[in-house]
């Protein structure tokens, strides 16, 4: 992974164990990237060599017309207008990332990243363990 700047985070303060994501700024890329960590389900022993964390990567940009913000808002405590506004120029990237997270929970993360990474706990800790949530 090339050098990047950690802009902020969403989800739990401990995203490796409880889920959450980091908002990253890569050099020469004007669009921020959300890297979302989804831990194994609660029935999985995290120390098991078979345990896998799913890592979704998506750009922080409006998903387009296929994403119906009214439907997303209906299943959350959010409002469609607030979701739409989170993609306006100058919007807070935390709000944009939260909107993407809510849409991904509604439509499925596979609609935002068709080829997520599957990592072991050691691989996740090596890649993300030193990153700070904000």
C-alpha positions as MATLAB code, in Angstrom:
seq = 'XXXXXXXXXXXXXXXXXXXXXXXXXXXXXXXXXXXXXXXXXXXXXXXXXXXXXXXXXXXXXXXXXXXXXXXXXXXXXXXXXXXXXXXXXXXXXXXXXXXXXXXXXXXXXXXXXXXXXXXXXXXXXXXXXXXXXX';
ca = [
       0.000    0.000    0.000;
       1.431    3.388   -0.947;
       1.863    6.152    1.593;
      -1.354    7.765    2.693;
      -2.739   10.156    5.262;
      -5.353    8.970    7.762;
      -8.071   11.653    7.591;
     -10.446   10.126   10.134;
     -12.440    7.063   11.064;
     -15.978    5.755   11.424;
     -17.495    2.944   13.434;
     -16.077    1.517   16.604;
     -12.988    2.885   18.327;
     -11.582   -0.651   17.891;
     -12.457   -1.397   14.252;
     -10.395   -4.591   14.078;
     -12.473   -6.325   16.755;
     -15.818   -4.551   16.314;
     -15.927   -3.106   12.788;
     -15.297    0.321   11.376;
     -13.281    2.122    8.805;
     -10.521    4.555    8.034;
     -10.774    7.501    5.659;
      -7.544    7.714    3.721;
      -6.005   10.294    1.403;
      -3.576    8.855   -1.128;
      -1.043   11.087   -2.907;
      -2.140   12.329   -6.328;
      -5.730   11.092   -5.810;
      -8.303   13.858   -5.330;
     -10.950   11.448   -4.021;
     -10.727   10.078   -0.485;
     -10.905    6.325    0.096;
     -12.835    4.448    2.789;
     -11.269    1.204    3.990;
     -13.875   -0.636    6.061;
     -12.976   -3.567    8.313;
     -15.642   -6.176    8.995;
     -14.578   -8.707   11.637;
     -15.695  -12.344   11.635;
     -19.105  -13.034   13.149;
     -19.475  -13.378   16.915;
     -19.505  -17.184   16.735;
     -15.986  -17.269   15.287;
     -12.939  -17.656   17.507;
     -10.838  -14.622   16.523;
      -7.670  -16.557   17.355;
      -8.565  -19.400   14.991;
      -6.333  -19.663   11.899;
      -9.530  -19.984    9.829;
     -10.928  -16.646   11.081;
     -11.050  -14.019    8.321;
     -11.658  -10.282    8.373;
     -13.257   -8.753    5.297;
     -11.728   -5.504    4.093;
     -13.889   -3.361    1.807;
     -12.341   -0.472   -0.098;
     -14.417    2.188   -1.831;
     -14.050    5.781   -2.940;
     -15.891    8.463   -1.002;
     -18.038    9.604   -3.903;
     -21.756    9.607   -4.604;
     -22.737    6.091   -5.660;
     -25.095    7.518   -8.271;
     -28.701    6.957   -9.246;
     -28.787    3.273   -8.296;
     -28.555    4.271   -4.620;
     -31.958    5.432   -3.377;
     -31.247    7.588   -0.339;
     -34.942    7.601    0.604;
     -34.788    3.810    0.996;
     -31.554    4.000    2.986;
     -33.004    6.696    5.261;
     -36.126    4.601    5.829;
     -33.998    1.900    7.478;
     -31.842    4.243    9.569;
     -32.358    7.290   11.732;
     -30.987    9.430    8.883;
     -32.705   11.672    6.376;
     -32.358   11.376    2.608;
     -31.562   15.075    2.207;
     -28.751   14.793    4.761;
     -27.301   11.791    2.947;
     -27.398   13.660   -0.386;
     -25.784   16.735    1.178;
     -22.906   14.619    2.486;
     -21.603   14.367   -1.115;
     -21.611   18.117   -1.802;
     -18.330   19.945   -2.366;
     -16.752   20.779    0.975;
     -18.783   18.191    2.913;
     -17.225   16.668    6.007;
     -15.600   13.375    4.913;
     -16.784   11.690    8.133;
     -20.393   12.425    7.094;
     -19.684   11.121    3.596;
     -18.145    7.923    4.991;
     -21.109    7.441    7.345;
     -23.498    7.801    4.400;
     -21.525    5.193    2.426;
     -21.555    2.875    5.456;
     -25.342    3.184    5.846;
     -25.892    2.585    2.118;
     -23.538   -0.413    2.209;
     -25.421   -1.876    5.163;
     -28.672   -1.452    3.229;
     -27.541   -2.616   -0.236;
     -24.638   -4.842    0.819;
     -20.955   -3.995    0.840;
     -20.458   -6.049   -2.331;
     -22.177   -3.214   -4.219;
     -19.336   -0.915   -3.169;
     -16.446   -3.396   -3.420;
     -17.033   -6.529   -5.502;
     -13.641   -8.002   -4.608;
     -12.978   -7.392   -0.900;
      -9.827   -8.695    0.737;
     -10.006  -11.594    3.189;
      -7.280  -11.322    5.830;
      -6.215  -13.228    8.921;
      -6.011  -11.457   12.274;
      -2.237  -11.195   11.938;
      -2.540   -9.643    8.479;
      -5.171   -7.169    9.696;
      -3.067   -6.167   12.709;
       0.025   -5.753   10.536;
      -1.816   -3.577    8.024;
      -4.136   -1.585   10.316;
      -3.097   -2.220   13.932;
      -1.114    0.985   14.348;
      -3.688    3.249   12.721;
      -5.448    5.572   15.117;
      -9.185    6.152   15.128;
     -10.256    9.777   15.203;
];
